[in-house]
Amino acid sequence: MSATNSVNPNPAYDKVLAARDASKLTAVDYIKHMFGDSFIELHGDRRFADDKAIVAGLGMLYDTPVTVIGIEKGRNTKERMERNFGQAHPEGYRKALRLMKQAEKFHRPVLCLVDTSGAYPGIGAEERGQGQAIAENLMEMMALKTPVLTILIGEGGSGGALALAVADEVWMLENSVYSVISPEGCASILWKDSAKAPQAAEALKMTAQDLFGFGVIERIIRQPKAEDAAMFESLKLLVLRTFEKNLALSDEELTAHRYARFRKIGAQQTREKE
Amino acid sequence: MDFFAFVKPKNELENSAEKQQNVPFVPEAMWVKCPKCNALLLTTDMEENLHVCTHCNHHFRMSAKQRIALLADKETFREHDADLTSSNLLDFPGYDEKLEKAGKKANESVRCGECKIDGVRSVLCVMDADFMMGSMGTVTGEKITRAFEYATDNGLPIVVCTVSGGARMQEGILSLMQMAKTSGAVKRHSDAGLLYITVLTDPTTGGVTASFAMEGDIILAEPNALVAFAGPRVIEQTMRQKLPKDFQTSEFVLQKGFIDAVVSRVALKSTISKLLKMHGYGEE
């Protein structure tokens, strides 16, 4: 982050703005830098449509084939319109699940890249079961018999982000956020004033550093720049090592570990009164 | 007096001069106005009719206590984890006060336990709108997860009645994680070959819709309940789209194919009981 951190009274909201920064790298950039020419995009949910807010396919991580699924916001106005600003419809989550099940069949690890302000809140999305689509992903991902790793590369907006983040490990970029509600939404509901978003951002404790403190994520990673080939190389190695570690586990060990990972959240904070 | 018959649903009290004289002496708490048809209902009549309007079939919200009494056989409900209480994990401004206020109305946002439903041993979870609009915090998630784990360990079917404004934002990311945690527990129960029946009641929205509410083997809903992921106000405000008539009602989601049946409250227990028995769960 910039040096303004030291003078800004609200570093949490700075992180929100950094996570939304339109000039930062998006999912397709990560795919390009990590998988290069090996990437083959796969489309469609086989039910309704192909949701362009979700970009997914196969790529080689060194010698290991990987299923990669990203939420793509778009890098310019035209792309952003095309990608619906990274707000997926149910068919996007269903495409993701289809490809995760395919990965399970071939025992191929899954890498999810999350960058979304949330699942699309619109008429069509509701008509086609946005809630059901997200719920199904949560349930199926928890039992997926292949390694899953999720990296938040910008905004992690509520259920729309979680639908790709039921993983063995969740990592966040140093300037990314992950929250149950946007600070604007929270401020307008609680204080009837969306201008109080900075206070809400602080109260929600939504930065990578906060989440690491809660034990909700495993790792904070440095923000790579496009020209930073060495940084991408070390990210690739880190991802590969994590996949290799989890590929060595039995299906039972892998899914038991994933369940335990989420099972403990909130359990330790809710001890019975003596 | 006849004129009233056109503007208001028939209320027998208005047709009786003798009874009408009594009206001023009836304490206000004994009356409730139906929000749908505006009929004035005697509280005792409404309670006798399972909190359903006797004029227009509007289903009033029920507290968890009332719904447990509706579904569980008399004196069979044994509550689990009633001692789990929410606390202000993030030091969120104003949350302590909200919890204190909510605590006066209900114990928690969900009550879970074991009971018999027409003699069939079952786990029953009932959410409570009286506690912060049934919003899902860590305690909600923990209680529901424990209920599913108990059902899985004991080979029991589970019935969950939902009512929720969504995830509880005062618990931030920890609240969001409860969606994954509960879904994992549902999956394990499902993989053990056990039956999960969901009953969606008004309103079921947000993080609860996007997790265990939509994960039942059989999903029932009460008539005219709001069933949504993004609530109607959110959609109207953020998308500036005009919403179709009856959008996001039980009947709407039934027509769109996302629930199995709309069941009137009067038939709810018998429907659940039939379903339990059809899945091989017997009386003990």
Interface residues (C-beta under 8 A of the other chain):
Chain A: A119 P121 G122 I123 A125 E126 E127 R128 G129 Q130 G131 Q132 I134 A135 E136 L138 M139 E140 M142 A143 S158 G159 L162 A163 A165 V166 Y178 S179 V180 I181 C186 I189 L190 Q199 A203 L204 K205 M206 D210 L211 F214 V216 R258 Y259 F262 R263 I265 G266 A267 Q269 T270 E272 K273
Chain B: D81 D83 L84 T85 S86 S87 L89 L90 F92 P93 G94 G137 T138 V139 G141 E142 T145 A167 R168 M169 E171 G172 I173 L174 S175 L176 M177 Q178 M179 A180 K181 S183 G184 A185 V186 K187 R188 S190 D191 G206 G207 T209 A210 S211 F212 A213 M214 E215 A228 F229 A230 V234 I235 T238 M239 Q241 L243 P244 F247 Q248 K256 G257 F258
